[in-house]
Amino acid sequence: MSAVAWTAVGSLAAWLWLLLGQGFFWRTELRLPPRREPDDWPSVCVVVPARDEAGVLPASLPTLLAQDYPGRAEVFLVDDGSSDGTGELARELARAHGGLPLTVGSPGEPPAGWTGKLWAVRHGITLARTREPVYLLLTDADIAHAPDSLRTLVAAAHTGGFDLVSQMARLRVESVWERLVVPAFVYFFAQLYPFRWIAVRGSRTAAAAGGCVLLRADAAERARIPDAIRHAVIDDVALARAVKGAGGHIWLGLAERVDSVRPYPRLHDLWRMVSRSAYAQLRHNPLLLLGTVLGLVLVYLVPPLAFVTGLVVGRTGVTAVGGLAWLLMTATYLPMLRYYRQPWWLAPLLPVTAFLYLLMTVDSAVQHYRGRGAAWKGRTYARPDTALDER
């Protein structure tokens, strides 16, 4: 067998493993676990870190204030040094819409060793603890919640005995680039962190989606959140690891009525979102970067290349193996496209998207070594490994 044929066989073997041995990551039916409403609804404080978010707050903050929650709930928005009037706009929205009580705070500049978002979260949690809540809802400023979102989250956590319940908000898919890149972002995330493994006690897999995290206040204290993860670039994954490492029971699934309203109309916008934290995911390790690049090539680029090469040179076996691997790739991507209500014909284009992610990952490493990875929303950090992950 030629090198091309062996490589195609290796790619097919990888896809057979991913199909059956990676926690069925490609299935998308995992939603909030079965729940019943508690007799006494526990108190909740909602913490929203926000830096220069005036463009999205009118579409997101009113949905939090309008939560139909039977218990005591309050919203704490932390204006993280915004220059666009985020804090005052939040107050105006609260006056106009009413609903849950809103407190707007400001933490000042983060000290050395803290990412700005986590410093803002710390300030918000400190304010919230004066109310002695049972739960904390950590949600980003671009996340819009259905009126029963908080109610269903608390019921699921209370009924299931979870210390952390997180939903992967449905990201916006309206522009051409969003349609091509965004569903794949969630697909790759689920491949790295299979949702079914996350809820298994004792498993090493831990992850959360930072846009929507319901966390028991006592579990946060046990895990020393957020102080224990103050350096984290990918703060949602670090948060879940800390809670699970402290003995907490966690859950992550896809959301039905929790949506991100942040637009990414251009490829440049999506590129910045991914490259800002991609190399941090690899722990800034050049060997892991090399392995990731080779893995992306083998798993996502070899199948279509082998298929086309086999057709061109008349090697039926290579064509068949490459085509089967490409077919498995396409089939595993279809459920995510259906979840995002996108057309099926985007599925065979996943190798193109994977190639873009490969370039974004390499660019993330290049920016890291050039010392440019620490700038976000006008804030520059001394250390390149403290760049923010503020999707």
Buried (B, 14 or more C-beta within 10 A) or exposed (E): EEEBBEBBBBBBEBBEEBBEEBBBBBBBEBEBBEBEEBEEBBBBBBBBBBBBBBBBBBBBBBBBBBBEBEBBBBBBBBBBBBEBBBBEBBBBBBEEBEBBEBBBBBBEEBEEEBBBBBBBBBBBBBBBBEBEBBBBBBBBBBBBBBEEBBBBBBBBBBBBEBBBBBBBBBBBBEBEBBBBBBBBBBBBBBBEBBBBBBBEEEEEBBBBBBBBBBBBBEBBEBBEBBEBBBBBBBBBBBBBBBBBEBEBBBBBBBBBBBBBBBBBEEBEBBBBBBBBBBBBBBEBEEEBBEEBBEEBBBBBBBBBBBBBBBBEEEBEBBBBBBBBBBBBBBEBBBBBBBBBEBEEEBBBBBBBBBBBBBBBBBBBBEBBEEEEBBBBBEBEBEEBBBBBBBB
